[in-house]
Amino acid sequence: MRHHRNTLLACAGLLALTACSNAPAPDKAATGRHYGRVTFQPCTLAEAGTGGNVEAQCATFEVPENRQAPQGRKIALNLAWLPATDEGAALEDPVFFLAGGPGQAATEHAVLVDAALREVRKQRHVVLVDQRGTGRSNPLKCDGPEDGPSVADMDSLDEGALQAISRKCVDALSKHADLRFYTTTEAIRDLDAVRAAIGAAQINLIGVSYGTRVAQQYAGAYPQHTRAIVLDGVAPNALVVGGEFARRFDDALALQSKACAADAACRARYPTDLRTRLLALKQRLSAAPVEVTYRDPSNGQEKRDKLSASTVTGLTHAFSYMPATTSLLPLVLDEADQGRYGPLMSLAKFMDGQVSGQMARGMQLSVICAEDADRYRPDPADADTVMGDDLARLFFSPCAVWPKGERPAGFNQPLVSKVPALLMSGEQDPVTPPSYGEAVLKGLSNGRHLVLRGQGHNVIGQGCMPKLVSQFIESTDAKALDAKCLDAIDGTPAFTSFNGWEP
């Protein structure tokens, strides 16, 4: 989640189909493979940036865009089914994976999902639903800057400019979508419609980042159909998505600096903490952006571009998500302090390329403008943060022109439930810190919260977590898990040179 590009996640909905407790066995006839009433066809799912792919079964499932007008426009939800590797696995209570954002599509992350849930898939079927407005489920994307200006562009944009490009996006998307009906509430109704269609009496929900909001909303609305929930990078229902980015980022920087100070080699190489160095660099670039010669990370060609304060802030925030990238920050900042900006610019371009096109900006705005924007209250303390107090204001400014859906009463109340729940957080997560998980855990009497030392945002694939998640899904007893294996997980030491860190 950097600047305007939120990285929290989602799913779900309500088409009335009868659920049955005993789902029919898959039909492998030439007409397709059936899961309940849905017919799937073989497909291959690839993921940008991974070079990998996953063999799956794919289908579409139609739901009304506006459930108050069921004869009106329909949305063809894009579905993928990753069958259990054990052909005798039961079909009645599969796992539904809920992607983040808001704005990410579950099927576009199938490779990473398959890796993280490799143990789960031995005994459980996994279902991916592209949330309405994402992926191939009537995606709400605009061509050009209105689909999300890059961090490098933020210095030249104000509220008026963001609202102008958002109006263009509204005009374009309104030709094939009513933007009021692409919220979390409509998404969980879609999820329940899919659940009923495949004949599953109950489902297990695994939500990542914004997907944890979706999982909580589904469990609250459909407790009888929720067998268990797994929340990775927990976003409380009361959280104003985008309203706390600046403070949480400063908290993460403090933890990273503390880890460096505890390591002799890092402490000697970088005696000044990250926050102080970032603020000094931002101040210099705000006063005078610099033209930088750098190597294009996609092809190695030498290029030249402007490095601004927003570029630096966006890069460091993005790099704070994962220990492997966080470890590079002190070194590239040190290079910049010496007037060598090339490595920092190359990394900024690399990160822009990695996230480009992954977020459906229109769907993101439909969620945020309906569920978060009106609850945002400026915090004067943001002015003293690395990100500053402009971030949230710019983040929510498109909502002045965006069509707004409804947020039901009680939407922001904490989930209070006996549903079996496994929560997990990264110690240094810059957007959903462990304190968020602890807050949500208070309402979950059958829940447990695991915090992974030295880790960032989204930890379900780290170390022995895949094994623990599988054990939990089978037993639904989070408190009985032996989580000692997590003690072996730690952060990645900071690079002290381009050869790596000290041995």
Buried (B, 14 or more C-beta within 10 A) or exposed (E): BBBBBBBBBBBBBBBEBEBBEEBEEBEEEEEBBBBBBBBBEEBEBEBBEEEEBBEBBBBBBEBBBBBEEEEEEBBBBBBBBBBBEEEEBBBBBBBBBBBBBBBBBBBBBBBBBBBBBBBBBEBBBBBBBBBBBBBBBBBBBBEEBBBBBBBBBBBEBEBEBBBBBBBBBBEBBEEEBBBBBBBBBBBBBBBBBBBBBBBBBBBBBBBBBBBBBBBBBBBBBBEEBBBBBBBBBBBBBEBBBBBBBBBBBBBBBBBBBEBBEEBEBBEEBBEEBBBEBBBBBBEBBBEEBBEBEBBBBEEEEEEEBEBBBBBBBBBBBBBBBBBEBBBBBBBBBBBBBEEEBBBBBBBBBBBBBEBEEBBBBBBBBBBBBBBBBEEBEEBEEBEEBBBBBBBBBBBBBBBBBBBBBEBEEEBBEBBEBEBBBBBBBBBBBBBBBBEBBBBBBEBBEBBBBBBBBBBBBBBBBBBBBBBBBBBBBBEBBBEEBEBEEBEEBBBBBBBBEEEEBBE
